[in-house]
């Protein structure tokens, strides 16, 4: 588990979800 990749993944997921 990492911090940077985790945050980046979350950011991308939120961006996609937000559209």
Residue pairs with C-beta under 8 A, 6 or more apart in sequence:
none
